[in-house]
Amino acid sequence: MMVDSILTSEASVSTAIPAKRKFRWLWAIVILVLLVVALMVFRGKRKTANAAAAATSASYENRMVPIQVVTASRVDVPVILEGLGNVTPIATVVVKSQVDGRLEKVFFKEGEQVKKGQLLAQIDARPFQIQLQQGQAALARDNAILANAKLDLTRYQTLGDQNLVPRQQVDTQRTLVAQTDAAIQADQAQVASARLNLDYSRIASPVTGVTGVRLIDPGNIVHASDSSGMVVVTQLDPIAVMFTLPEDDQFRISQAMAKGPLDVDAFSRDGTKKLGTGRVLLIDNQINATTATIRLKATFANTDHALWPNAFVKARLVLATNKGALALPNNTIQRGPQGTFVYVMKSDQTVEVRTVEVATIQGDTAIIQSGIDVGEKVVSEGQNQLRPGAKASVRAAPDPSNSARQRKTR
């Protein structure tokens, strides 16, 4: 009995082991099938994506890129040096009184254009008139004394020649004449001083310019020692601009000035508005060692008063003019690892990359040394979508007047 049970249990164990192995093989086959299906699905999607990418690439290659072009041409390009400066009046005068007295009248308006010699204010002139009259009276008195002294001297000289009066009396009378003559000269100086003070009581503008804020009102007592003055008159026409440039440009500027006067254009601080055109008057005799700059002074005819004292401006010095230079707009120049290049539009509506050598850039204009010929069409807008051999279509540039009208309508 015991032996039979043992044999039965061994048989059941041997039957269970193949069943488990069979179940494991079944799972392995299922997993393998799933992996094969997933791989086939992945390959199908990848083939579809590659086909879509190829189609997109083909459509991209065949599409026309909209661009704008300019024609390379030869023009006269000015060589410009640009520096910052400030407007400086040629003459600024603080109008003060040269005598003491009560300010009686003011004849100017604040901010008014005045001319040299124009009456600005009047100080009470009566004290000076009295001084003048006193001086004139003393002069008349001494003139009468001198006339009498000269008559007496003539008589004494006649009597002295006849030995009727002592010689000493003649010498004394001659001395009296000389003293009276000196007194007359002092009286004349007093009269001139009184007239000068009377003239100083009428305060006139020393320069042609524009008045500022009135610093004192009529009725106040003014003194020659007052520091504030009555008003500041600033000359605006002509006016000067002081500006600085790098010291490296000093030699070129000196050479150009030796050939003739140099023109300077003054622009607003943001560089958008031209305020006037003048000429270089001088180069400062010292270079600023701290900033390594040289200072220049230019004068401007400022009839419209566009340049205002102490305003900051941009000064553009026209150093020379490159005659017949091959020029392109600055926005056509592209920069890459191989240097500067441009996109050139070909006759078959494709573009090619052309390496160019830029001699210099003046504002918005690039002067080309080599790489481009006159008449070739160069891409000025749309370069970021181009590559060598790409097809392009030229579109018209927007009309600035239409944009302005649209902004006005809005």
C-alpha positions as CSV (number, residue, x, y, z in Angstrom):
1,M,0.0,0.0,0.0
2,M,2.7,2.4,0.9
3,V,4.7,1.5,-2.2
4,D,1.6,2.1,-4.4
5,S,1.0,5.6,-2.9
6,I,4.6,6.6,-3.5
7,L,4.5,5.5,-7.1
8,T,1.2,7.4,-7.6
9,S,2.7,10.6,-6.2
10,E,5.8,10.4,-8.4
11,A,3.6,9.9,-11.5
12,S,1.6,13.0,-10.7
13,V,4.7,15.2,-10.2
14,S,6.2,14.0,-13.5
15,T,2.9,14.9,-15.3
16,A,2.8,18.5,-13.7
17,I,6.3,19.4,-14.8
18,P,5.7,19.1,-18.6
19,A,2.5,21.1,-18.2
20,K,4.3,24.1,-16.7
21,R,7.0,24.0,-19.4
22,K,4.3,24.0,-22.1
23,F,2.6,27.0,-20.5
24,R,5.9,29.0,-20.4
25,W,6.6,28.2,-24.1
26,L,3.2,29.4,-25.0
27,W,3.8,32.8,-23.3
28,A,7.2,33.2,-25.0
29,I,5.5,32.6,-28.4
30,V,2.9,35.2,-27.7
31,I,5.4,37.8,-26.7
32,L,7.5,37.1,-29.8
33,V,4.5,37.6,-32.0
34,L,3.7,40.9,-30.3
35,L,7.3,42.1,-30.8
36,V,7.2,41.2,-34.5
37,V,3.9,43.0,-34.9
38,A,5.2,46.1,-33.1
39,L,8.3,46.1,-35.3
40,M,6.3,45.9,-38.4
41,V,4.0,48.8,-37.2
42,F,7.1,50.9,-36.3
43,R,8.7,50.3,-39.7
44,G,5.4,51.2,-41.5
45,K,5.1,54.5,-39.6
46,R,8.7,55.4,-40.2
47,K,8.3,54.7,-43.9
48,T,5.2,57.0,-43.9
49,A,7.1,59.7,-42.1
50,N,10.0,59.5,-44.5
51,A,7.7,59.7,-47.4
52,A,6.0,62.8,-45.9
53,A,9.3,64.4,-45.1
54,A,10.5,63.7,-48.7
55,A,7.3,65.2,-50.0
56,T,7.7,68.3,-47.8
57,S,11.3,68.6,-48.8
58,A,10.4,68.3,-52.5
59,S,7.7,71.0,-52.1
60,Y,10.1,73.2,-50.2
61,E,12.7,72.8,-52.9
62,N,10.2,73.7,-55.6
63,R,8.5,76.7,-53.8
64,M,9.4,80.3,-54.8
65,V,10.9,82.3,-51.9
66,P,9.7,86.0,-52.0
67,I,12.6,88.4,-52.0
68,Q,13.5,92.0,-52.7
69,V,16.6,92.9,-54.8
70,V,18.7,96.0,-55.5
71,T,21.0,96.6,-58.4
72,A,24.7,97.1,-57.8
73,S,25.8,100.5,-59.1
74,R,28.5,103.0,-58.9
75,V,27.8,106.2,-56.9
76,D,29.6,109.0,-55.1
77,V,29.8,107.9,-51.5
78,P,30.9,110.5,-48.8
79,V,33.4,109.3,-46.2
80,I,31.7,110.3,-42.9
81,L,33.1,110.5,-39.4
82,E,30.4,110.7,-36.7
83,G,30.8,111.9,-33.1
84,L,28.8,113.3,-30.2
85,G,28.8,116.9,-29.4
86,N,26.9,119.8,-27.8
87,V,25.7,123.1,-29.1
88,T,27.7,126.0,-27.7
89,P,26.8,129.7,-28.3
90,I,29.5,131.9,-29.7
91,A,28.6,134.6,-27.2
92,T,26.7,134.5,-24.0
93,V,26.5,137.7,-22.0
94,V,25.1,138.4,-18.5
95,V,23.8,141.9,-18.8
96,K,24.7,143.9,-15.6
97,S,24.5,147.5,-14.5
98,Q,27.8,149.4,-14.4
99,V,26.4,152.0,-12.0
100,D,24.3,152.0,-8.9
101,G,20.8,153.3,-9.0
102,R,17.1,152.4,-9.1
103,L,15.9,150.3,-12.1
104,E,13.3,152.6,-13.7
105,K,12.2,150.8,-16.9
106,V,12.7,147.5,-18.7
107,F,12.3,147.6,-22.5
108,F,12.6,143.9,-23.5
109,K,10.4,140.9,-23.3
110,E,11.7,137.5,-22.1
111,G,12.7,135.3,-25.0
112,E,12.8,138.2,-27.4
113,Q,15.3,138.6,-30.3
114,V,17.4,141.7,-29.6
115,K,20.0,143.5,-31.7
116,K,23.4,144.8,-30.6
117,G,23.0,148.3,-29.1
118,Q,19.3,147.9,-28.5
119,L,18.1,149.5,-25.3
120,L,17.2,146.9,-22.7
121,A,16.7,148.9,-19.4
122,Q,16.9,152.4,-17.9
123,I,18.3,153.3,-14.5
124,D,17.3,156.6,-12.9
125,A,19.6,159.1,-14.6
126,R,18.9,162.2,-12.5
127,P,21.9,161.7,-10.2
128,F,24.2,161.4,-13.1
129,Q,22.7,164.4,-14.9
130,I,23.4,166.4,-11.7
131,Q,27.0,165.2,-11.6
132,L,27.4,166.2,-15.2
133,Q,26.0,169.7,-14.6
134,Q,28.3,170.1,-11.6
135,G,31.3,169.1,-13.6
136,Q,30.4,171.5,-16.5
137,A,30.0,174.4,-14.0
138,A,33.4,173.7,-12.4
139,L,34.9,173.5,-15.9
140,A,33.4,176.9,-16.9
141,R,34.6,178.5,-13.7
142,D,38.1,177.2,-14.1
143,N,38.1,178.3,-17.8
144,A,37.3,181.8,-16.7
145,I,40.0,181.8,-14.0
146,L,42.5,180.5,-16.6
147,A,41.6,183.3,-19.0
148,N,42.1,185.9,-16.4
149,A,45.4,184.3,-15.3
150,K,46.7,184.3,-18.8
151,L,45.8,188.1,-19.1
152,D,47.7,188.8,-15.9
153,L,50.6,186.8,-17.1
154,T,50.8,188.8,-20.3
155,R,50.7,192.1,-18.4
156,Y,53.4,190.9,-15.9
157,Q,55.6,189.7,-18.8
158,T,55.4,193.2,-20.4
159,L,56.1,194.9,-17.1
160,G,58.9,192.5,-16.4
161,D,60.6,193.2,-19.7
162,Q,60.6,196.9,-18.6
163,N,61.9,195.9,-15.2
164,L,58.8,197.4,-13.5
165,V,57.8,194.2,-11.6
166,P,60.0,191.6,-10.0
167,R,60.9,188.5,-12.1
168,Q,59.5,186.3,-9.3
169,Q,56.0,187.7,-9.7
170,V,56.1,186.8,-13.4
171,D,57.1,183.2,-12.6
172,T,54.4,183.0,-9.9
173,Q,51.8,184.1,-12.4
174,R,53.0,181.5,-14.9
175,T,52.7,178.8,-12.3
176,L,49.2,179.9,-11.5
177,V,48.3,179.6,-15.2
178,A,49.7,176.1,-15.2
179,Q,47.7,175.1,-12.1
180,T,44.5,176.5,-13.5
181,D,45.1,174.6,-16.7
182,A,45.6,171.3,-14.7
183,A,42.3,172.1,-12.8
184,I,40.5,172.4,-16.1
185,Q,41.9,169.0,-17.3
186,A,40.5,167.5,-14.0
187,D,37.2,169.2,-14.6
188,Q,37.1,167.8,-18.1
189,A,37.7,164.3,-16.7
190,Q,34.9,164.8,-14.3
191,V,32.6,165.9,-17.0
192,A,33.6,162.8,-19.1
193,S,33.0,160.5,-16.1
194,A,29.6,162.1,-15.5
195,R,28.7,161.6,-19.1
196,L,29.9,158.0,-19.1
197,N,27.8,157.3,-16.0
198,L,24.8,158.9,-17.7
199,D,25.4,156.7,-20.7
200,Y,25.7,153.6,-18.4
201,S,22.3,154.4,-17.0
202,R,20.9,153.3,-20.4
203,I,21.7,149.6,-20.5
204,A,22.0,148.3,-24.1
205,S,22.4,144.8,-25.5
206,P,26.1,144.0,-26.1
207,V,25.4,141.3,-28.7
208,T,22.7,140.3,-31.1
209,G,20.8,137.4,-29.6
210,V,17.8,136.1,-27.6
211,T,17.0,137.2,-24.1
212,G,16.4,134.8,-21.3
213,V,14.4,135.0,-18.1
214,R,14.3,138.5,-16.5
215,L,16.2,138.3,-13.3
216,I,15.1,141.6,-11.7
217,D,12.0,143.8,-11.8
218,P,11.7,147.6,-12.2
219,G,11.8,149.5,-8.9
220,N,14.7,147.5,-7.4
221,I,18.0,149.1,-6.6
222,V,20.8,147.7,-8.7
223,H,24.5,147.8,-8.1
224,A,27.6,147.4,-10.2
225,S,28.7,144.7,-7.8
226,D,25.6,142.5,-8.3
227,S,26.6,139.0,-9.5
228,S,23.2,137.9,-10.9
229,G,22.7,140.6,-13.5
230,M,19.4,141.6,-15.1
231,V,19.1,139.1,-18.0
232,V,21.3,136.7,-20.1
233,V,21.5,137.4,-23.8
234,T,22.7,134.4,-25.9
235,Q,23.8,134.7,-29.5
236,L,22.0,132.0,-31.6
237,D,23.0,133.0,-35.1
238,P,25.6,132.0,-35.9
239,I,26.2,129.2,-33.3
240,A,28.9,126.6,-32.7
241,V,29.0,122.9,-32.1
242,M,31.8,121.2,-30.1
243,F,32.1,117.5,-30.9
244,T,34.7,114.8,-30.3
245,L,36.2,112.1,-32.6
246,P,38.7,109.3,-31.9
247,E,42.3,110.6,-31.9
248,D,43.1,108.1,-34.7
249,D,41.2,110.4,-37.1
250,Q,43.1,113.5,-36.2
251,F,45.7,113.1,-39.0
252,R,43.1,112.4,-41.7
253,I,41.1,115.5,-40.6
254,S,44.2,117.7,-40.6
255,Q,45.1,116.5,-44.1
256,A,41.6,117.1,-45.4
257,M,41.4,120.6,-43.8
258,A,44.7,121.5,-45.5
259,K,43.0,121.0,-48.8
260,G,39.9,123.0,-48.0
261,P,37.0,123.6,-45.5
262,L,35.2,120.6,-44.2
263,D,31.4,120.4,-43.9
264,V,29.7,119.1,-40.8
265,D,26.0,118.1,-40.5
266,A,24.3,118.3,-37.1
267,F,21.6,115.8,-36.4
268,S,19.2,115.4,-33.4
269,R,20.4,113.1,-30.6
270,D,18.5,110.1,-32.1
271,G,20.0,110.8,-35.5
272,T,16.7,111.1,-37.3
273,K,16.4,114.9,-37.9
274,K,19.0,117.1,-39.6
275,L,19.3,120.4,-37.8
276,G,21.9,122.2,-39.9
277,T,25.0,122.2,-41.9
278,G,28.2,124.1,-40.9
279,R,31.9,124.1,-41.3
280,V,34.8,123.0,-39.1
281,L,36.4,126.1,-37.6
282,L,39.3,124.5,-35.7
283,I,40.8,121.3,-34.2
284,D,41.7,121.6,-30.5
285,N,45.4,121.9,-29.9
286,Q,45.5,119.0,-27.4
287,I,44.2,115.4,-27.4
288,N,42.3,114.2,-24.4
289,A,44.6,111.5,-23.0
290,T,41.8,110.2,-20.7
291,T,39.3,109.5,-23.5
292,A,41.7,109.3,-26.4
293,T,39.6,111.8,-28.4
294,I,40.2,115.0,-30.2
295,R,37.8,117.9,-29.9
296,L,36.6,120.0,-32.9
297,K,34.6,123.2,-33.2
298,A,32.2,123.9,-36.1
299,T,30.1,127.0,-36.8
300,F,26.6,126.9,-38.1
301,A,24.3,129.5,-39.6
302,N,21.3,129.1,-37.3
303,T,18.7,131.3,-38.8
304,D,15.8,129.0,-37.9
305,H,17.2,128.4,-34.4
306,A,17.0,124.7,-34.8
307,L,20.3,124.4,-32.8
308,W,19.7,125.4,-29.2
309,P,22.5,126.1,-26.7
310,N,23.7,123.1,-24.6
311,A,21.7,120.6,-26.6
312,F,23.3,117.3,-27.4
313,V,23.7,116.5,-31.1
314,K,25.3,114.0,-33.5
315,A,27.9,115.6,-35.7
316,R,28.7,114.0,-39.0
317,L,31.9,115.3,-40.6
318,V,32.2,114.8,-44.3
319,L,35.9,113.9,-44.7
320,A,36.0,113.1,-48.4
321,T,33.9,111.6,-51.2
322,N,34.6,108.3,-52.9
323,K,33.9,109.0,-56.6
324,G,32.3,106.2,-58.5
325,A,32.4,103.6,-55.7
326,L,30.6,100.3,-56.2
327,A,27.9,100.5,-53.5
328,L,25.2,98.3,-52.0
329,P,22.8,98.8,-49.1
330,N,24.2,97.6,-45.8
331,N,21.3,95.1,-45.3
332,T,22.5,93.1,-48.3
333,I,25.7,92.1,-46.6
334,Q,25.6,88.7,-44.8
335,R,28.3,87.3,-42.5
336,G,29.3,83.7,-42.1
337,P,32.3,81.5,-41.2
338,Q,33.9,82.2,-44.5
339,G,33.5,86.0,-44.2
340,T,31.1,88.4,-45.8
341,F,28.8,87.3,-48.7
342,V,25.7,88.3,-50.6
343,Y,22.9,86.4,-52.4
344,V,22.9,87.2,-56.2
345,M,19.8,86.7,-58.3
346,K,20.5,84.8,-61.5
347,S,18.5,85.0,-64.8
348,D,16.9,81.6,-64.2
349,Q,15.3,82.9,-60.9
350,T,17.7,81.0,-58.7
351,V,20.1,82.6,-56.2
352,E,23.8,81.9,-55.7
353,V,26.1,82.8,-52.8
354,R,28.8,85.3,-53.7
355,T,31.7,86.1,-51.4
356,V,32.4,89.9,-51.4
357,E,35.1,92.1,-49.9
358,V,33.7,95.2,-48.1
359,A,36.0,98.2,-48.2
360,T,34.1,100.3,-45.7
361,I,30.6,101.0,-44.4
362,Q,29.2,104.5,-44.4
363,G,25.9,104.7,-42.6
364,D,23.5,102.5,-44.5
365,T,25.8,102.0,-47.5
366,A,28.5,99.4,-48.0
367,I,31.4,100.1,-50.4
368,I,32.3,96.9,-52.2
369,Q,36.0,96.2,-53.0
370,S,35.5,93.0,-55.0
371,G,33.1,90.2,-55.6
372,I,30.2,92.0,-57.4
373,D,29.9,93.6,-60.8
374,V,27.9,96.6,-61.8
375,G,24.3,95.8,-62.8
376,E,24.0,92.5,-60.8
377,K,20.9,92.1,-58.7
378,V,21.6,91.5,-55.0
379,V,19.0,90.2,-52.5
380,S,18.2,92.9,-49.9
381,E,15.3,91.2,-48.0
382,G,14.4,87.5,-47.5
383,Q,17.9,86.1,-47.1
384,N,17.0,84.0,-44.1
385,Q,14.9,81.7,-46.2
386,L,17.5,81.3,-49.0
387,R,20.1,78.7,-49.7
388,P,22.4,78.2,-52.7
389,G,20.3,77.3,-55.8
390,A,16.9,78.2,-54.2
391,K,14.3,79.6,-56.5
392,A,13.1,83.1,-55.7
393,S,10.5,85.6,-56.9
394,V,11.1,89.3,-56.7
395,R,8.3,91.2,-54.9
396,A,7.9,95.0,-55.0
397,A,9.1,97.0,-52.1
398,P,6.3,98.5,-49.9
399,D,5.3,102.1,-50.6
400,P,6.2,104.3,-47.6
401,S,3.4,106.7,-48.5
402,N,0.8,103.9,-48.3
403,S,2.0,102.9,-44.9
404,A,1.9,106.5,-43.8
405,R,-1.7,106.8,-45.1
406,Q,-2.7,103.6,-43.3
407,R,-1.3,104.9,-40.0
408,K,-3.1,108.2,-40.5
409,T,-6.4,106.4,-41.2
410,R,-6.1,104.3,-38.1
